[in-house]
Amino acid sequence: MCTALYDAANSFVHQHFVEVSVSEEFLSLRPEEVLELVGCDELNIKAEEQVFEAVLAWVRHEREEREPSLPELLSKTRLPLCRPQFLADRVQQDELVRFCHKCRDLVDEAKDFHLMPERRPHLPAFKTRQRCCTSIAGLIYAVGGLNSAGDSLTVVEVFDPIGNCWERCQPMSTARSRVGVAVVNGLLYAIGGYDGQSRLSTVEVYNPETDTWTCVASMNSQRSAMGTVVVDGHIYVCGGYDGKSSLNSVECYSPEANRWTVMTEMSASRSAAGVTVFDGRIFVSGGHDGLQIFNTVEYYNQHTALWHPVAGMMNKRCRHGAAALGSQLYVAGGYDGSGFLSGAEVYSSVADQWSHLVAMNTRRSRVSLVANCGRLYSVGGYDGQSNLSSVEMYDAETNRWTFMAPMVCHEGG
């Protein structure tokens, strides 16, 4: 077998799973092939419901022969990630599921995930891990920020890594710097920030298909310079600054309920920390409390609602970028209290240890670090003298940072 050809075919199926799942070729796959596909992390889907529908379609194509395979296939489908309404109205109402005892047990397990959060730690980790097709290059959005005069901005632009180009989008309704940004179900959320007069609790959402912004529920606390991540379809904001002091508070937003919920506080108040999802958990690195800059790192286990410390970074830093790529966590740039940083570090959870990474070409504080298609992108920032519109890409294979096309609507900052 040609390994390269096999890998290319697999990559195509992963990238185009939804289209492939309605093809005759998919319906003709052997049970072991469907099982391997359904268990894959790399499927390019918008929601786990699409995997469920693909499994049911495959079984029904030759029902008598394939129905015995349904329990094992559903055990690899991540039913806890399905919406509660879908579980109740679609999954448990399907006759193939209703007449299968093992399938009903899997549905009950998924419902318990939503109804009894305290039982979540007992679930196999893969069942609550979002699928992500890392071979597809995603778009990178630059939202708000500051101009050279220190004014907060409404401007939004998007970067295409394949075309190496930026394009202007519809601006926000509110000027926001130090804003939190997250993407859920194809929608871009701009959260809190600073409008030039006060810290904000308001949130607005951008729909790329309609090129429009709409408002949703505000946070419980006004904050800027917070960390923002997405876990299991929910948005978490960690720390930040409310205009008076740095915060240790954490909030979680449910897009379905359009509601913010206060979560367990971090062990330290952290403004301008680096926050990312790594190993399925929320990692918060560095930041400052108004008096000192930290090198400490802690992670949040959303299933137990507890924060845990891990090894500290080699350098203290705030206003840095953080991103997870593969099996490692990266931080880059920032400010250490005396200088603006170009240095980067990488963390191994197996060794619980940080090590130095090759430095960026430019010192960057207030930088964003994004993992995209197997590479890291450092976007914008401030070098101590001026705002930066430049972008650098890190390739782990060459261990090198390379300049990409600069932003066109942002000066950085």
Secondary structure, DSSP 8 states (H G I E B T S, - for coil): --HHHHHHHHHHHHHTHHHHTTSHHHHT--HHHHHHHHT-TT---S-THHHHHHHHHHHHHTHHHHGGGHHHHHHHS-GGGS-HHHIIIIITTSHHHHT-HHHHHHHHHHHHHHH-GGGGGGS-GGGG-----TTS---EEEE--B-TT--B---EEEEETTTTEEEE----SS--BS-EEEEETTEEEEEEEE-SSSEEEEEEEEETTTTEEEEE---SS--BS-EEEEETTEEEEE--B-SSSB---EEEEETTTTEEEE----SS--BS-EEEEETTEEEEE--B-SS-B---EEEEETTTTEEEEE---SS--BS-EEEEETTEEEEE--B-SS-B---EEEEETTTTEEEEE---SS--BS-EEEEETTEEEEEEEE-SSSEEEEEEEEETTTTEEEEE---SS----
